[in-house]
Each structure stands twice: as structure tokens, then as C-alpha cells.
Amino acid sequence: TVTFIGATTENPSFELNNALLSRARVYVLKSLTAEELVAILRRALHDEVRGLGKRPLVISDELLQRIAEAADGDARRSLNLLEIAADLAEPQDGKEVVDAEVLGEVLSGGVRRFDKGGEAFYDQISALHKSVRGSAPDAALYWYARMIDGGVDPLYVARRVVRMATEDIGNADPRALAIALNAWDVQERLGSPEGELAIAQAVLYMACAPKSNAAYMAYNAALADVKQHGSYDVPIHLRNAPTRLMKELGYGHAYRYAHDEPEAYAAGERYFPEEMPERQYYVPTPRGLEQKIGEKLARLRELDRRARGEKL
């Protein structure tokens, strides 16, 4: 029998294989509160064996609270900050005093908890994306600021904002994609902080824009059909005929040029492979520009039914 006990800041499902994980009992430890961290710091100040109890340190409760807040739920970080502050303490009347100025130097380079590529990374980008999808601009901006404060590469967020524009907004507001790409471009051209502000503006636009996943769902449905049915031939009338032989073989024969048709629409024409029935992958939502797109497509389908003699 082998018994092991492990601790990690990563999600075990990312780091352990399924066979090992299925035989282990996983306990999830939450971040410590500021009050709990202050208690740990006080214990360290008084512990003469493992802490700083043998040193005549003086630090106020207010500054201990600042250390706890800067540690962002991490006990080890809070103890490290306290130890650094103690090393920089000013000697006064036989005491080692940690004042606000000293602590300010210690905390000036601190960053929030953010493990690039770890669970916190994926949790926060998920929260950002879901806030945008949920039309919550303030929450979206908060999560974006958290990630920037934690040291995320702004270009990663810019790429994710492009995904938001295509996956969750689509043709309900086609400007969203252009705005996302423009923000990405600003970050690449100017860097920080101008680029970060441009991405923030794009995040807010995405959150406030009308929502539609119709294009995303349509693409997935079409892709599923392609994988299921294989490679059907392109219908003869849709094929290009750049050579005499191709014309003799009938390529492009009976093709109806839409611009020569009423309303620039060849009513009743078929564009799918002959072996496939008509499909409707794209179902526009009644939001934003897609409302008008839906009305237009409904009118065109009615023209198709009339041209084919189908009952309305």
C-alpha cells in the first residue's frame, strides 16, 4: 500500500492523470480572509522559535491589515512580506519600527494572485467571458482589471475579445468584431498602457452590444454535416468553366447570375450538393441587426417556395 499526501496551488485535474486522480481524495482549500491572515501574522510576531518573537519589532494593527490585504489570501506571501518589512525596520529607542513608509516600499512591487496558465488564469478569463456574455459591463471590466493587475499578457485578452465578438455577438452587431480587432491592433502598435485602455473599451462594447450566438451555432451545425456526409460533388451548374473542355462537359451550364434576376436574387435556385436536402443552419435572432437579416431571409425563402410551386 502506498499512501501519499500532496499539496499544490494548481487544479489537480490539470496536473494528475485520471488513473491517479480517481484513487485520491481531493480537498479544496479556500483563500484565507484578511482577518485570518492578520491572526497568522500576529502569531509570527510572538513566536520565538519559528517566528520573529525574539526581535523587538513594533508594527501597528493597521499596517498588519495592509499586509494581509496585499497578500491576497496567501499565508506564505503575508509572512514573506512581514519578514521583508522586519528586515527594513527602522531602529528607534531599542525597538525595530515598521512604519507606513517602510511598508510602502515593501508593497510597492506586489501583484495579485494570478497564475498564468493555472486554475486562477482560466477561472478569471472564464469570468470575464461570461460577464460579457451576460451583458454585465461593470463586472467584465473588473475581471479584466484583475487580470491586467495580475500580469496577464494583454494580447491574450485581446484574442479572447475577438472570440467574444464572433461567438456571442456575431451579426447582431457586426461592428463588434472590427472594434475587437482594432483594440488588438492598438495593443500591438502602442503597447501598454494605451493598448490596455483600448482593450478595456472593447470589453465594455462587447458587454453592452446585442447578443447572438446564431453564427457560432450555424458554423458548428454546418461543420457537423460536412463531417457526417463526406465530400459530395459540387453541382455542375455551380462549377467554374475557365477552359473549353470544362464548358463542353457542362460546367457552369444553366447557372443563374443573381444580378440579372429580379431583386438580384435567383428565386428557387439550389446551391447545396444534389445529394443533400436544403438546410437552414443560420437562424438569426430577433436582436440587433439580425432582426432585419431574419426578415430578409424569410422573404427570400418565400420567393423560393413560390418559384418551386410549393405551398406557402
C-alpha positions as CSV (number, residue, x, y, z in Angstrom):
1,T,0.0,0.0,0.0
2,V,1.3,3.4,-1.0
3,T,0.0,6.5,0.8
4,F,0.9,9.9,-0.4
5,I,-0.2,13.4,0.7
6,G,0.3,16.2,-1.7
7,A,-0.4,20.0,-1.8
8,T,-0.5,22.1,-4.9
9,T,-1.7,25.6,-5.9
10,E,-2.8,24.1,-9.2
11,N,-6.0,22.2,-10.0
12,P,-5.2,18.5,-9.6
13,S,-7.3,17.7,-12.7
14,F,-4.7,19.7,-14.8
15,E,-1.6,18.1,-13.2
16,L,-2.6,14.4,-12.4
17,N,-3.7,11.7,-14.8
18,N,-7.2,10.3,-14.4
19,A,-6.0,6.9,-13.0
20,L,-4.2,8.6,-10.1
21,L,-6.8,11.2,-9.5
22,S,-9.6,8.5,-9.3
23,R,-7.7,6.9,-6.4
24,A,-7.1,10.1,-4.5
25,R,-9.3,12.1,-2.1
26,V,-9.2,15.8,-3.1
27,Y,-9.7,18.6,-0.5
28,V,-10.2,22.1,-1.9
29,L,-8.6,24.8,0.4
30,K,-10.1,28.3,0.0
31,S,-8.1,31.5,0.2
32,L,-7.7,32.9,3.7
33,T,-9.5,36.0,4.7
34,A,-7.7,39.2,5.8
35,E,-8.7,38.6,9.4
36,E,-7.3,35.1,9.3
37,L,-4.0,36.4,7.8
38,V,-3.7,39.0,10.5
39,A,-4.0,36.3,13.1
40,I,-1.2,34.4,11.4
41,L,0.9,37.5,11.3
42,R,0.4,38.2,15.0
43,R,1.3,34.6,15.8
44,A,4.6,35.0,13.8
45,L,5.4,38.2,15.7
46,H,5.1,36.4,19.0
47,D,6.6,33.0,18.1
48,E,10.2,33.0,19.4
49,V,11.0,29.6,17.8
50,R,9.6,29.7,14.3
51,G,8.8,33.4,14.1
52,L,10.1,36.9,14.9
53,G,9.3,36.8,18.6
54,K,12.9,37.3,19.7
55,R,13.2,40.6,17.8
56,P,11.8,43.9,19.3
57,L,9.5,44.6,16.4
58,V,6.9,47.2,16.5
59,I,4.1,47.3,13.9
60,S,0.6,48.7,14.2
61,D,-2.6,46.7,13.6
62,E,-3.4,49.0,10.7
63,L,-0.1,48.0,8.9
64,L,-0.7,44.3,9.7
65,Q,-4.1,44.7,8.0
66,R,-2.4,46.3,4.9
67,I,0.0,43.3,4.7
68,A,-2.9,40.9,4.9
69,E,-4.8,42.7,2.2
70,A,-1.7,42.8,-0.1
71,A,-1.1,39.0,0.4
72,D,-4.5,38.4,-1.3
73,G,-5.4,35.3,0.7
74,D,-2.0,33.7,0.6
75,A,-0.5,33.0,4.1
76,R,3.0,32.3,2.8
77,R,3.0,35.7,0.9
78,S,1.8,37.5,4.0
79,L,4.7,36.0,6.1
80,N,7.2,36.8,3.4
81,L,6.0,40.5,3.3
82,L,6.2,40.7,7.1
83,E,9.8,39.3,7.1
84,I,10.9,41.8,4.4
85,A,9.3,44.6,6.4
86,A,11.1,43.5,9.5
87,D,14.4,43.5,7.7
88,L,13.8,47.1,6.6
89,A,12.5,48.3,10.0
90,E,14.0,51.5,11.4
91,P,15.8,51.3,14.8
92,Q,14.2,53.6,17.3
93,D,14.9,53.6,21.1
94,G,16.0,50.0,21.1
95,K,13.0,48.9,19.0
96,E,12.7,47.9,15.3
97,V,9.8,50.0,14.0
98,V,7.9,49.2,10.8
99,D,6.1,52.4,9.8
100,A,3.9,53.3,6.8
101,E,6.9,54.5,4.7
102,V,8.8,51.2,5.2
103,L,5.8,49.1,4.4
104,G,5.0,51.2,1.3
105,E,8.4,50.2,0.0
106,V,7.7,46.6,0.7
107,L,4.3,46.6,-1.0
108,S,5.2,48.8,-4.0
109,G,6.1,45.8,-6.2
110,G,3.4,43.4,-5.1
111,V,1.0,41.7,-7.5
112,R,-2.3,39.9,-7.0
113,R,-2.7,36.2,-7.2
114,F,-2.7,35.2,-10.8
115,D,-1.0,32.1,-12.1
116,K,-0.5,32.4,-15.8
117,G,-1.8,29.2,-17.3
118,G,-3.1,27.8,-14.0
119,E,-6.5,27.5,-12.5
120,A,-6.8,31.2,-11.4
121,F,-6.0,32.2,-15.0
122,Y,-8.7,30.1,-16.5
123,D,-11.2,31.0,-13.8
124,Q,-10.7,34.7,-14.4
125,I,-10.8,34.6,-18.2
126,S,-14.0,32.5,-17.8
127,A,-15.5,35.1,-15.5
128,L,-14.6,37.8,-18.0
129,H,-16.1,36.0,-20.9
130,K,-19.3,35.1,-19.0
131,S,-19.7,38.7,-17.8
132,V,-19.5,39.9,-21.4
133,R,-22.0,37.3,-22.5
134,G,-24.3,38.2,-19.6
135,S,-24.2,41.9,-20.7
136,A,-22.6,43.0,-17.4
137,P,-20.1,45.7,-18.4
138,D,-19.0,46.6,-14.8
139,A,-18.3,43.0,-13.9
140,A,-16.5,42.4,-17.2
141,L,-14.3,45.5,-16.5
142,Y,-13.5,44.3,-13.0
143,W,-12.3,40.9,-14.2
144,Y,-10.3,42.5,-17.0
145,A,-8.6,44.8,-14.5
146,R,-7.9,41.8,-12.2
147,M,-6.1,40.0,-15.0
148,I,-4.1,43.1,-16.1
149,D,-3.2,43.8,-12.4
150,G,-2.0,40.1,-12.1
151,G,0.3,40.4,-15.1
152,V,-1.6,38.7,-17.9
153,D,-0.4,39.3,-21.5
154,P,-2.9,41.9,-22.8
155,L,-2.7,40.3,-26.3
156,Y,-4.2,37.1,-24.8
157,V,-7.2,39.1,-23.6
158,A,-7.4,40.9,-27.0
159,R,-7.6,37.5,-28.8
160,R,-10.3,36.4,-26.4
161,V,-12.3,39.6,-27.0
162,V,-12.3,38.7,-30.7
163,R,-13.8,35.3,-29.8
164,M,-16.5,37.1,-27.8
165,A,-17.3,39.2,-30.8
166,T,-17.8,36.2,-33.1
167,E,-19.2,33.7,-30.6
168,D,-21.6,35.8,-28.5
169,I,-22.4,38.9,-30.7
170,G,-22.0,37.9,-34.3
171,N,-24.3,39.6,-36.8
172,A,-26.4,41.2,-34.1
173,D,-23.7,43.9,-34.2
174,P,-21.0,43.3,-36.8
175,R,-19.1,46.3,-35.6
176,A,-18.1,44.4,-32.5
177,L,-15.6,42.3,-34.5
178,A,-14.0,45.4,-36.0
179,I,-13.7,47.1,-32.6
180,A,-12.1,43.9,-31.1
181,L,-9.6,43.8,-33.9
182,N,-8.8,47.5,-33.6
183,A,-8.1,47.1,-29.9
184,W,-5.8,44.2,-30.7
185,D,-4.0,46.4,-33.2
186,V,-3.6,49.2,-30.7
187,Q,-2.0,46.9,-28.2
188,E,0.4,45.6,-30.8
189,R,1.3,49.0,-32.2
190,L,1.5,51.1,-28.9
191,G,1.8,48.5,-26.1
192,S,0.8,49.5,-22.6
193,P,-0.9,51.5,-21.2
194,E,-2.6,52.7,-24.4
195,G,-3.3,49.2,-25.6
196,E,-4.8,48.1,-22.3
197,L,-7.2,51.0,-22.4
198,A,-8.3,50.2,-25.9
199,I,-8.9,46.6,-24.9
200,A,-10.9,47.8,-21.9
201,Q,-13.0,49.9,-24.3
202,A,-13.6,46.9,-26.5
203,V,-14.6,44.8,-23.4
204,L,-17.2,47.4,-22.5
205,Y,-18.5,47.5,-26.0
206,M,-18.9,43.7,-26.2
207,A,-20.7,43.6,-22.9
208,C,-23.2,46.3,-24.0
209,A,-23.7,45.0,-27.5
210,P,-26.8,43.0,-28.5
211,K,-26.1,39.3,-28.2
212,S,-26.4,36.4,-30.7
213,N,-24.7,33.1,-31.0
214,A,-26.5,32.3,-34.3
215,A,-23.4,32.5,-36.4
216,Y,-21.5,30.3,-34.0
217,M,-24.2,27.7,-33.9
218,A,-24.7,27.8,-37.6
219,Y,-21.0,27.1,-38.3
220,N,-20.9,24.2,-35.9
221,A,-24.0,22.7,-37.5
222,A,-22.5,23.0,-41.0
223,L,-19.3,21.5,-39.8
224,A,-21.1,18.6,-38.3
225,D,-22.9,17.9,-41.6
226,V,-19.6,18.1,-43.5
227,K,-18.0,15.5,-41.2
228,Q,-21.1,13.3,-41.3
229,H,-21.8,13.2,-45.0
230,G,-18.3,13.4,-46.5
231,S,-17.3,15.1,-49.8
232,Y,-20.3,15.5,-52.1
233,D,-19.6,16.7,-55.6
234,V,-20.2,20.4,-56.4
235,P,-23.3,20.7,-58.6
236,I,-22.4,21.1,-62.3
237,H,-24.1,24.5,-62.6
238,L,-22.1,25.9,-59.8
239,R,-18.7,24.9,-61.2
240,N,-16.3,27.3,-62.8
241,A,-15.6,26.8,-66.5
242,P,-12.3,28.5,-67.4
243,T,-11.4,26.1,-70.3
244,R,-13.2,24.9,-73.4
245,L,-13.2,21.3,-72.2
246,M,-14.9,22.3,-69.0
247,K,-17.6,24.1,-70.9
248,E,-18.1,21.1,-73.2
249,L,-18.6,19.0,-70.1
250,G,-21.4,21.3,-68.9
251,Y,-19.6,23.1,-66.2
252,G,-21.5,26.2,-65.3
253,H,-24.4,25.4,-67.6
254,A,-27.8,26.8,-66.6
255,Y,-26.2,28.9,-63.8
256,R,-28.4,31.8,-63.0
257,Y,-26.4,35.0,-62.4
258,A,-28.1,36.7,-59.4
259,H,-27.5,40.2,-60.6
260,D,-29.6,39.5,-63.7
261,E,-32.6,38.4,-61.6
262,P,-35.3,40.5,-60.0
263,E,-34.1,41.9,-56.7
264,A,-30.7,40.3,-57.5
265,Y,-32.0,37.0,-56.3
266,A,-32.4,33.8,-58.3
267,A,-35.5,32.5,-56.6
268,G,-35.8,28.7,-56.4
269,E,-32.1,28.1,-57.3
270,R,-30.3,25.3,-55.4
271,Y,-26.8,25.7,-54.1
272,F,-26.4,22.6,-51.9
273,P,-25.0,19.3,-53.3
274,E,-27.6,17.3,-55.2
275,E,-27.5,14.5,-52.7
276,M,-28.3,16.9,-49.8
277,P,-31.7,18.3,-48.9
278,E,-31.9,22.1,-48.2
279,R,-30.5,23.0,-44.8
280,Q,-31.1,26.1,-42.6
281,Y,-28.0,26.4,-40.4
282,Y,-28.3,30.1,-39.8
283,V,-31.3,31.2,-37.7
284,P,-31.0,34.9,-36.9
285,T,-32.1,36.1,-33.5
286,P,-34.6,38.9,-33.2
287,R,-31.9,41.2,-31.7
288,G,-29.8,44.0,-33.2
289,L,-29.1,43.8,-37.0
290,E,-30.1,40.1,-37.1
291,Q,-33.7,41.2,-36.7
292,K,-33.5,42.8,-40.2
293,I,-31.4,39.9,-41.5
294,G,-34.1,37.4,-40.3
295,E,-36.8,39.4,-42.1
296,K,-34.9,39.5,-45.3
297,L,-34.1,35.7,-45.3
298,A,-37.8,35.0,-44.5
299,R,-38.8,37.0,-47.6
300,L,-36.2,35.2,-49.8
301,R,-37.4,31.8,-48.6
302,E,-41.0,32.8,-49.5
303,L,-39.7,33.7,-53.0
304,D,-38.1,30.2,-53.2
305,R,-41.3,28.5,-52.3
306,R,-43.3,30.4,-54.9
307,A,-40.7,29.7,-57.6
308,R,-40.7,26.0,-56.8
309,G,-44.5,25.9,-56.7
310,E,-44.5,24.9,-53.0
311,K,-47.5,25.8,-50.8
312,L,-46.9,28.9,-48.7
